[in-house]
């Protein structure tokens, strides 16, 4: 079982929201990755997932697996421990 880690994730960047207009400027990097100006998203309790509308469900799930592994490694590199993922 993974122990709870209280380390902040270093984000790639931020989306700033205008309080007055409740709009945001979408980074060119994001638009370039999804190649559209109409970007779908899914919201859960603590995350927002932007995804390419042309991606299949399996491609999105595979991408999430990669992100999960990257986050896992970041946590343990910051903690200075040997990463050993709990697969249960």
C-alpha positions in Angstrom: 0.0 0.0 0.0 1.3 3.5 -0.8 1.8 5.8 2.1 0.2 9.2 2.0 2.6 11.8 0.7 2.1 15.5 1.3 4.2 16.8 -1.5 2.8 19.4 -4.0 3.0 18.4 -7.6 5.1 20.8 -9.7 2.7 21.8 -12.6 3.7 22.3 -16.2 1.9 25.6 -16.1 -1.2 27.4 -15.0 -4.4 28.6 -16.7 -5.2 32.0 -15.3 -9.0 32.8 -15.1 -10.2 36.4 -15.4 -12.4 37.0 -12.4 -14.5 39.7 -14.2 -15.2 37.7 -17.4 -14.6 34.1 -16.1 -12.5 33.3 -19.1 -9.0 32.0 -19.6 -6.3 32.2 -22.1 -5.5 28.7 -23.4 -1.8 28.1 -23.7 -0.5 27.5 -27.2 1.1 24.4 -26.0 -2.3 22.9 -25.1 -3.9 24.0 -28.3 -1.0 22.6 -30.3 -1.3 19.2 -28.5 -5.0 18.7 -29.1 -5.1 20.7 -32.4 -8.5 22.2 -31.9 -10.0 25.3 -30.2 -12.9 23.2 -28.8 -11.3 21.1 -26.0 -13.5 18.6 -24.1 -12.9 18.1 -20.4 -14.0 15.8 -17.5 -14.1 17.0 -13.9 -13.6 14.8 -10.8 -13.4 15.8 -7.2 -9.8 17.0 -7.4 -8.8 17.1 -11.0 -9.8 18.4 -14.4 -8.8 16.4 -17.5 -8.5 18.1 -20.8 -8.3 15.7 -23.7 -8.1 15.6 -27.5 -11.6 15.0 -28.9 -10.1 12.8 -31.6 -8.5 10.4 -29.1 -10.1 7.0 -28.5 -11.1 6.0 -25.0 -8.1 3.5 -25.0 -5.7 6.3 -26.0 -6.9 8.5 -23.1 -6.7 5.6 -20.6 -3.1 4.8 -21.8 -2.2 8.5 -21.5 -3.6 8.5 -17.9 -1.5 5.5 -17.1 1.6 7.3 -18.3 0.7 10.4 -16.2 0.0 8.2 -13.2 3.5 6.6 -13.4 5.2 10.0 -13.9 3.4 11.4 -10.8 4.4 8.3 -8.8 8.0 8.7 -9.8 8.0 12.4 -8.9 6.7 11.7 -5.5 9.3 9.2 -4.7 12.2 11.1 -6.3 11.2 14.1 -4.1 11.0 11.8 -1.0 14.4 10.3 -1.9 13.0 6.7 -1.7 13.2 3.8 -4.0 10.0 3.7 -6.1 8.1 0.5 -5.8 4.5 0.8 -7.0 1.8 -1.1 -5.2 -0.1 -3.0 -7.9 -3.1 -4.0 -5.9 
